C-alpha cells in the first residue's frame, strides 16, 4: 500500500509530534482527532495508518472502542537533550536550509513575505472549511426540524 510522499510525511510528522507530547510512551487517540489534525479523508486515514504500521513507523493496538486506537511511535530514539533524534536532525536541517535560502534569495524580508502569504492562504483555506461545515450543520438542523415536525403531526 503506497501513499503519496506528502501524505506520508504529514502522518509521520503528526505521530512524531504526538509521541513527543507523550514523551515516547503509548498513547490513545480517536481516529476523528487524527483526521481533524491531518485534514485527511477517512479512507486516506485508514490507508495511512496501515502503511505506517507496515513500514514500522508506528504500532497500532486496539483502543477502548472501535473509534479509538492505541499507538506507539517506533522511530523515536531519544538524544541527550530529550528530543527525539528524528526531530532533532530534521529541525537542524530545516534551520540550515532556511538560512541558506534566505542568504541566496536576497534577504530575510523576502522569505518573511513568502511565509506571510503562505499563512494567509492557510487561514483562508481554514475559513472556507469552517464555513462549509457551518453550512452543513445548518442543513442538518433544518432536516432535523422537518423530521421533528413530521413526528409531532403523527
Secondary structure, DSSP 8 states (H G I E B T S, - for coil): ----HHHHHHHHHHHHHHHHHTTTS-EEEEHHHHHHHHT--HHHHHHHHHHHHHHTSEEEEE-SSTTEEEEEESS--B-TTSSBHHHHHHHHHHHHHHHHHHHHHT-HHHHHHHHHHHHHHHHHHHHHHHHHHHHHHHHHHHHHHHHHHHHHH-
